[in-house]
Amino acid sequence: MINWSPQVFVGLGFVLLVIGVMLPLLMILQVIPSTFFLNFFAYGSSFLGLIFGIIGTVQLTIRRRK
């Protein structure tokens, strides 16, 4: 597993979640065209952001308990 600090995981998760929200919003407003790849990328970034955020918070909790 990658040996990053929990803050990096939480920060990366936050950035990915913001991308996962902004891309569909821009597609709905028709600022950028809706393509299959872009839809898949938005979903994937949102999902990975959630997973990275959970991993980071679990690591922070484990470190604070010790």
Summary of the structure (lengths in Angstrom):
residues: 66
radius of gyration: 14.6
end to end distance: 20.5
largest distance: 49.5
contacts: 180
relative contact order: 0.23
helix: 80%
strand: 0%
